[in-house]
Amino acid sequence: MDSEKINYKIVEKSWFARIARMVLKSRNVAMVLGKSIHLSGVDKQTFLNDKGWFEHELCHIRQFQEHGYFRFLWLYLKESYRVGYYNNKYEAEAREAGMKHKRFFSEQLEKETGNIKPTGLPLPADEKKV
C-alpha cells in the first residue's frame, strides 16, 4: 500500500489509544479511527520509523474507507467478539500488510547477496541475560 496516496493524520498521546493500551495491557498502542492513527506510549517518529507497524495501521485506514466508518467499527467488533482479536480477519489482513515490506527487503537482499548456503557448523546457543 502506498502511504503517499492515503490521507491520514497522526494523533499523539491519544486518550482512545491510552484506553486501548490499558485494556490490552500493552506498553504502546497505535489504533485507527477513520483516517486518524491514534498513538499512546510511542512518539510519532518512532512509530513512522517502524515500517511494518505503519503499514499495518494504513491497512486499517483502507478498511475504514472500504466499509465506511460505522459499518467497519461494527464489523471489526463483531469479528473480534466472534473469533478474538488475534484471529480477527481484519487484524490478519493488517498483519499481512505489515509484513510485505519485510518480504520485499529480504527478496532484494537475496538478489544482492545470492543464495547463502549454511556451512553445517552448529549455531551459537542463546544465552539468557540476567
HELIX and SHEET records of a PDB file:
HELIX    1   1 SER A    3  LYS A    5  5                                   3    
HELIX    2   2 TRP A   15  LEU A   24  1                                  10    
HELIX    3   3 LYS A   44  ASN A   49  1                                   6    
HELIX    4   4 LYS A   51  HIS A   67  1                                  17    
HELIX    5   5 TYR A   69  VAL A   83  1                                  15    
HELIX    6   6 LYS A   89  THR A  113  1                                  25    
SHEET    1   A 3 LYS A   9  VAL A  11  0                                        
SHEET    2   A 3 SER A  36  SER A  40  1                                        
SHEET    3   A 3 VAL A  29  LEU A  33 -1                                        
END                                                                             
